[in-house]
């Protein structure tokens, strides 16, 4: 519910502050960092924020990026084209035997293989590094600071590690001026 969101908690922290702080929850639930960049660039800069907080997690990589793609999905005519599903998607949709075979072959309900190759990892890290560099340039031009918050999901808290290795992405983010990187996993593990 709205009263349990990060923006609401943040607003409560500043409620009795002498500083006038306005919190705008402008993220789109179920979106991804590439979409949020376009949302910021095309719709939100008119609000002239001082700070933009972007929440990311493993699902942004494993599900959203792998299914939707990066910037290549945003066409110059304003349309969005996602990556194509496997040719066998219609068979999977209506045949339980085929679903079983796909499961045995290491596919899940997303139709993405459970294995993540070194080349996929390299390409993903490169795409996210480019993304955050674009964020930094856009926000620098507008005098805005960027805070990237890495947050775990419940299974990652149980396992005490992220499902995706963010080291390469984190390292590149820490090189960017006007950008702060915050990892919530250690804090969650300490407090929960």
N, C-alpha and C positions, 0 to 999 in steps of 0.2 A: 504494500500500500504506500501511498505518497508520503505518509509521515515516517516511513522507514527507509527512505531513499538516502543515498549519499548526499545529494544536494540539500535535502531537508536537514540532515544532521549538521552539515556545514553552515547552513543559514542559522541554525540554533546556536552554534558556537559564536557567531558574530552578533547575535541578537542584542546583547547588552554592551557591545563594544562602542567606543567613542567614534570609531570610524563608521562612515556610512557605506555599507556593503550590500550590494544587490546580487543575489544568486539566481541565475537563469538555468533551468534544466532544459537544455536544448538538444540533448542526445536523443536518438531514435532507437527505441528498444528493438533488439534483434538485428540492428545494423552492424557494420564493421568499421574499422578505422579508415578504410578507403572511402566508404560512403560518407563518413563523418567529415572527412576532409572536404569533399565536394559540398556537403551541407554547410560547413563553415564558410567556405569560399563564396558560394552562391547565395546564401541566405542570411548568415549570422553575423558577418562582419559589420553590417549596418548598425548593430547594437553597440559597437565599439568596446568590446570587452578588454579588460586589463590582463586577465588571466584566462586561459582555456585549459580545462582539465579533461583529459582523455583517458578513459578506463579501457584497458586491454586485458585479454586473457588467452589461455591456450585455445579455446574454441574459436577465437578470431583467426587463428592460424589453421588449426586442423579442420574445422568445418567451413567457416566463411570464406577464407582465402582459397582453399582448395576447391570449393564448389563454385564460387562466384568469380574469382580472379581478382586482379589488382586494378590499376588504372585503365588497362586495355578494355575493360567492359564499358567505360563511359565514352560513347561515340560523340563526334563533333556536332552531330545534329540534335543532341540532347537525349538520345535514346540510350538505354542500357541493355547490353547483351551479356548474359552470363555464359560461363563455360558450358560446353555441351555435355550432357550425361552420356554414359556408355550406350552403345547401340542396343544393348540387351536390356535396357530399362523396362520396356513394355512387357517383356517376358517375366522379369522379376516381379513386376506389379501384379501379375495375375496367376502366377504359378508357384505353389508352395514347394514343389520338388526343386525347381530352379533356385528358389531362395535358399534352400538347404545346401545345394551345391555351391552357391555363391558364398555362403557362410563358411563352408569347409575350405573354400579357396581364399579365405581371409578377407572377405568383404563384409561390411555391415550395412545397416539400413540406409546409410548415406550414399551407398554405392561407391564409396571410396575405399581403396585397399587399406588395410590396417597397417601395412608396411609403409614406411616413409624412407625413400631412398636418400642417399647422400646428395644426389643431384637436386632432388626436390627440396631438401633442407637448404642447400646452397642458394637455390633460386628464391625460396621463401625469405631467407635472411636478406638477400639482395633487394627484393621488392619492398620489404618493410623498412630497410635502411633508407631506400630512396623515398619512401612515403614520409618518414619522419624528417628527412632533409627538406622535402617540399613544405611540410608543415612549418618547419623552422623559418624557411625563407618567406613564406606568406605572412607569418605572424611577426617576423622581424620588420617587414615592410610597413606593418600596421602598429608597431610598438607594443606588441602583445607577448606575454610570456606563456610558454606551454609547459604544463605539468602532465607527464605520462605516468599513469598509475597502473601497475601490474597487479592484478588481483587473482587469487586462487578460487577454484570451485571446491565443493565439499570433498570430492574424492582426492584432490590434491592436498587438502589439509590432512586427510587420513594418511596419505602416503608421504607427507612432509616434503613434497617436491612437485614442480610443475610437470605436466605431461609433455610440454615442449621445452627444449633447451633455448632460453632467451639470451644466452651469454653474448652471442655475436650482435644481436639487435641492441641489447643493453649497452654494450661497449660503444657502438656507433652513436647511440643517443647521448651518452655522457660526453661525447666530443662536441656536441652542438651547443652553441651559445643560445641563451634565452630559453633553454629547455632543461627541465628538471625531471629526473626519473625516480619514482618511488615504488618500491616493491613491498606489497602488503603481507606476503607470506611469512617473513620472520616475525612481524608484529602479531599476526593472527596466531601463530604457533606459540608465541610467548603469552598471549592473553587468553587463549581459549583452552 
